[in-house]
Amino acid sequence: MMVVFGSVGDVLLSKGMKQIGAISDWSPSALVQTGFATFTSATVWLGIAGLTLYFVSYLLVLSWADFSFVLPASAASYVLVPVLGFTLLGEAVSPTRWAGIVLIALGVVFVGFTPPSTTRANSRAVSSAAGAGK
């Protein structure tokens, strides 16, 4: 869920900002106008909601899995975001970029074959070994 919420949130933010348009005028009044358009955009707010759900999911996953597992596993979003960008936003993704995405996907698969939490097992082994030495 963490990967889905984060990826969808990022894509919605991108779509919302593309709907608002590029910032070309940096005058204070133009920035206020762009800020107003940004914070009144339903698409931007949906993106913020998706990223908020991502953050909550991330915290929950970190509560039971090692950081060294969670962060590489969350790289699955680097696969999902270009797929969503290609299909939903019509973005062009070069063959070189697709090759990089495949490499990332393989890395995520490798991480998926490892146990998500080793910290508790290591701390139990250390305390058992300390108790056996008495």
Contacts in CASP RR format, 6 or more apart in sequence:
PFRMAT RR
TARGET T0000
AUTHOR 0000-0000-0000
METHOD contacts of the structure
MODEL  1
MMVVFGSVGDVLLSKGMKQIGAISDWSPSALVQTGFATFTSATVWLGIAG
LTLYFVSYLLVLSWADFSFVLPASAASYVLVPVLGFTLLGEAVSPTRWAG
IVLIALGVVFVGFTPPSTTRANSRAVSSAAGAGK
1 53 0 8 1.000
1 57 0 8 1.000
2 54 0 8 1.000
2 57 0 8 1.000
2 58 0 8 1.000
2 61 0 8 1.000
2 74 0 8 1.000
3 74 0 8 1.000
3 76 0 8 1.000
3 77 0 8 1.000
3 80 0 8 1.000
4 80 0 8 1.000
5 50 0 8 1.000
5 51 0 8 1.000
5 53 0 8 1.000
5 54 0 8 1.000
5 57 0 8 1.000
6 50 0 8 1.000
6 51 0 8 1.000
6 53 0 8 1.000
6 54 0 8 1.000
6 77 0 8 1.000
7 77 0 8 1.000
7 80 0 8 1.000
7 81 0 8 1.000
7 84 0 8 1.000
8 47 0 8 1.000
8 50 0 8 1.000
8 84 0 8 1.000
9 46 0 8 1.000
9 47 0 8 1.000
9 48 0 8 1.000
9 49 0 8 1.000
9 50 0 8 1.000
9 51 0 8 1.000
9 54 0 8 1.000
10 47 0 8 1.000
10 51 0 8 1.000
10 77 0 8 1.000
10 81 0 8 1.000
11 81 0 8 1.000
11 84 0 8 1.000
11 85 0 8 1.000
11 88 0 8 1.000
11 89 0 8 1.000
12 43 0 8 1.000
12 44 0 8 1.000
12 46 0 8 1.000
12 47 0 8 1.000
12 50 0 8 1.000
13 43 0 8 1.000
13 44 0 8 1.000
13 47 0 8 1.000
13 48 0 8 1.000
13 51 0 8 1.000
14 85 0 8 1.000
14 89 0 8 1.000
15 43 0 8 1.000
15 88 0 8 1.000
15 89 0 8 1.000
16 41 0 8 1.000
16 43 0 8 1.000
16 44 0 8 1.000
17 38 0 8 1.000
17 44 0 8 1.000
18 89 0 8 1.000
19 41 0 8 1.000
19 43 0 8 1.000
20 34 0 8 1.000
20 37 0 8 1.000
20 38 0 8 1.000
20 41 0 8 1.000
20 44 0 8 1.000
23 30 0 8 1.000
23 31 0 8 1.000
23 34 0 8 1.000
38 44 0 8 1.000
58 70 0 8 1.000
58 74 0 8 1.000
61 70 0 8 1.000
62 70 0 8 1.000
64 116 0 8 1.000
64 117 0 8 1.000
65 73 0 8 1.000
65 116 0 8 1.000
65 117 0 8 1.000
66 116 0 8 1.000
66 117 0 8 1.000
66 118 0 8 1.000
66 119 0 8 1.000
69 111 0 8 1.000
69 112 0 8 1.000
69 114 0 8 1.000
69 115 0 8 1.000
69 116 0 8 1.000
69 117 0 8 1.000
70 116 0 8 1.000
72 107 0 8 1.000
72 108 0 8 1.000
72 111 0 8 1.000
73 108 0 8 1.000
73 111 0 8 1.000
73 112 0 8 1.000
73 116 0 8 1.000
75 104 0 8 1.000
75 107 0 8 1.000
75 108 0 8 1.000
75 111 0 8 1.000
76 105 0 8 1.000
76 108 0 8 1.000
78 101 0 8 1.000
78 104 0 8 1.000
79 101 0 8 1.000
79 104 0 8 1.000
79 105 0 8 1.000
79 108 0 8 1.000
82 91 0 8 1.000
82 93 0 8 1.000
82 97 0 8 1.000
82 98 0 8 1.000
82 101 0 8 1.000
85 91 0 8 1.000
85 93 0 8 1.000
86 92 0 8 1.000
86 93 0 8 1.000
93 101 0 8 1.000
115 121 0 8 1.000
END
